[in-house]
Amino acid sequence: MWEYTDKVTDHFRNPRNVGEVENPDGDGLAGSLACGDALRLTFKLDGEKKICEAKFQTFGCASAIASSSALTVMLIGKTIEEAEQLTNNDIIDYLGDLPKQKVHCSVMGREALEAAIYNYRTGKTLNKMLDGEVVCHCFGVTDKALEKFVRDQNLTTAEGVTDACKAGGGCGQCIPEIEKIINRVIGEEKAKVEEKPRMTQLQKIRIIEETIDREIRPILRRDGGDLELHDVDGDRVYVKFVGACVSCPVSSVTLKDVVETQLREAVSDSIVVEAV
């Protein structure tokens, strides 16, 4: 028998914002009925581009319902950029905790939010095709997905992986491979820390400029776009899109998936890129 906090129990027995937003600006689906949990999240923005309505439909346990309900409450009043910063740990903290075996329910909420934001920005459905080789055949989890879970959740044990995404919770034959992936990721992250010495702000700016010129500009210029470095404040990098990028409907996706990703690899994992 799971032990739930009063807040989890309340959101399970009296879930908020159940249903579907009419003509939503963002629509995202996460989970799988085959695995026993699925969540659909829809939201709408007001005139100030803040989320004014968020609703959910879920098939799952008490933790899945409570996590989904809590997520919709947390989203109201936030901009897309603010909503994008929410993590599954924020959902857990809001609920006052979840049983470790139910952490995957909060992860599903975060994935549904990611899919809904992608839908808002591109008008497309986020179709997460199987990337990599399947490690856990019981739940269809690949090595690439496992690596992401381990990195994002700072997982150090196979049990923690099972709690986060169910992998290893079926027949258990994949647990040795999961442990290998955990050890490899931990080793890679440790190597990154050791390889990146502390740098001055001037050195950081120089590397940012070089990375923009060498890695980012060629990608943008292929489609008639470009960007300019506007300012650097600590780990926050401010850039300005020019050319075709100004009117591009997916410039916000480019900002995170191209610009921020490249700068994090070159400078620091804590780099945050914002457009001005």
N, C-alpha and C positions, 0 to 999 in steps of 0.2 A: 504494500500500500504506500503510494507516494505521499510525502508530506508537503502540502502547499501552503504558501503564505496567505494571509487574509485577502490580500489584493488579488492574487491569482484566483482564489475562490470567487471573489466578487465579480471579476471580469469573465469568469466561466459561467457563473449563474446569471449574471446580468450583462451580457456582452453589449458593448456600444457599437453603433454604426454598422449593424449587420445589413447586408444587401448589396445593391449595385448602384453606383452613381449614374444618373441619366446623362448621356452624351459626355462621357468622361474625357478629360484632357490626357490622362495617363491610365493605362490598363495593363496590369502585369500578372503573370501566373507563375507559381513555383510549386515544387513538390511533384508527387506522382501518386495517383490513386493505387497504382500497383504496390507502392511502398506503404500505403496506409495513411498518408498525409498529403493534402493538396490545399493551396491557398490562392485565391484570386483577389487582387487589390486594385481598386479604382479610385481616382481622385480628380478633383476639379479645382481650377485656380480662379481667384477673383480678379478684379481690375488692377490690383497692385501686384499681381503675379505671386500671391501667396495661396497656399492650399486652404480652401474654405470648406471643402467637403471631402471626406475619405470614408470609404466603406469596404467591407470584406465579405467574402463567402469562403468558408473553409470546410474541409472534411478531415476530421482528425480528433485527437484526444482533448482533454481539458486544457492541457498546456498549449496546444495549438490554437484553441479558441481564445484563451486568455492572452496569448502573445499577439494574435491578430487584432483583437480588440484594443489592447494597449497601444499597438503601433498606430492605429487610426487616430487615437486620441493625441498621441505625441506629434502626429503630422500636422494637425490643424493649426493654422497660423504661421507655418514655416514656409520659406521660399524653397524652391527646388534645390538651390545650393545648400541651404541649411538641412533639408531633408536628406540630402546625399551624404551628409556627415554622420547620420545615425548608424549605429552598429547593432549587432545582435546583443552585445553586452549592455548597451543602453536600454534595450527592451527588458533584459533581465533585471537590471538595476531598478527600472521603473516599477517592476512587479515585486521587488523586494527579494528576488531570487527565484530560481527554478531548480527542481531536482536535476542532478547532473545527467541523468539518463534522458532528460527532456530538453537539453540545450538545443538539439537539432530543430525544435519548434521555433525558437527565436531566430535561428539561422534561416529557416524557411521564410520568415517574415522579412528579413533583410533582403533575401533573394527576390521576393515578390516586389519589394520596393525598387530594387535595381531594375527589374524588368519593366515596371510601370514608368520609371523615369526615362528609360531607353525609348519606350513607346511614345512618350510625350515629345522627346527631342527629335525623333526620326520618323514617327508615324508607323514604325514597323514593330513586329513582334520579336522579342528577344528569343531566338531559337538556339538554345544551348545544345548544340550537337555534341555527341560524345567525342571528347578531345583526349587522345591518348589511348592507352591500352586498359581494358577493364581489369581491375584488381579484385574487387568484391563483386562476384557474379550474383550474389543474392539480392543486392540492391543496385547493381549497375553503376558502381562508382569507379572512375578511372584513376590512373596514377597522377595525371595532371590535376584532377579535381582534389585528390588527396593532398597533393603538395600545396595547393592553395589553402585548403582548410588548415593544414599544419602551420603555414606561415601567418595567415590572418588571425588565427585563434591562439597562436603560440602554444600549440599542443606538443606534449612531450611523451605521451603514452598511447598505446593502442586503445586503451579504455577511453581515453579522452576523445580520440577520433570517433569511436563508436557513439559516444554521447553527442558529438557534434553533427554527424551525418549518417549514422547507422552502419557504416561500413565496418565489417567484422562482427556484427551482431547477429548474423545468421548461423551458417555452419561453422564459421570460425577458421576455415582453412586459409584465409587470406591474411591472418594476423601476422605471420612472419614477414610477409611482403610489406605490410603496413609499417611494421617496426623498422624495416630497412629504409623506407621512404622517410620516416621521422628522423632517423639518424642522419640520412643524407642532407635533408633540409637544415637540420640543426648545424651540421658541419659547414654547409654553404653560408648560412647566416653569420656564423662565427668568423668565417674567412672574410666576409664582407667588412665586418667591423674592424678586423685586423688590417685589412688592405687600405682602408680609408682613414688616413691620419687627419687630425684636426687641421683646419685651414683657416686663414684669415678671411675677413670679408672681401678684401681685394682679390685674393686668390679664388674665392667662390665666384665672384662676378666674372672673372676672366674665364673660368671653366664654363660658366653658363653661356657667355657670349660665344665661346668656341663651339659648344655643343649645338647652339642654335644655328650657327653658320654651317657646321659640318653635317649635322644629322636632321635638323628640323626644316630649315629653309628649302632644301631640295625637294622634300615631300610636298610642301605647300605650293611651291612655284610650279610644280607639274600641273596644278589645276588653276593657275593664275592668281594664287594668293601669296601672302607673306605675313610676317609679323615683326614688330619692333620691341626691343627690350625697353620697358618704361622705367622700372625701378626694382631694387632688391632691398627688402627689409627683413633681416634675419633669414628665416627659411621661407619667407613669402616672396614669390617672384611675380611681378606685375608686367604683363605684356599687352601690346595693342595690335589687333589684327588689321591688316590692310589688304587692298586689292579685292579679289573675289571672296576672301575669307570673311569680309565684313557682312556680306549679305547671305553667306552660306547658312542654310538651316541647321546644319550639324556642326557648326563651329564650336559649340560648347562640348560636344563629344571629342572633337579634335583637340581641344584645350586639355582635356584630362587624359585621353587615350594615347595621344601622340606627344604633345609638348611636356606635360607633367611626367609621363612615364619615362621619356628620354632624359629629362633633367634629374629625376630620382636615381636613375641608373648611373649617371655621370657624376652627380654631386652628393646627394644624400636622400635616404628614404623618407626623410621628414619634409622634403620640399613640397610646397603647395603653390600652384600656379593660378593666378586670377587674371581676368581680362579687364582692361580699363577702357 
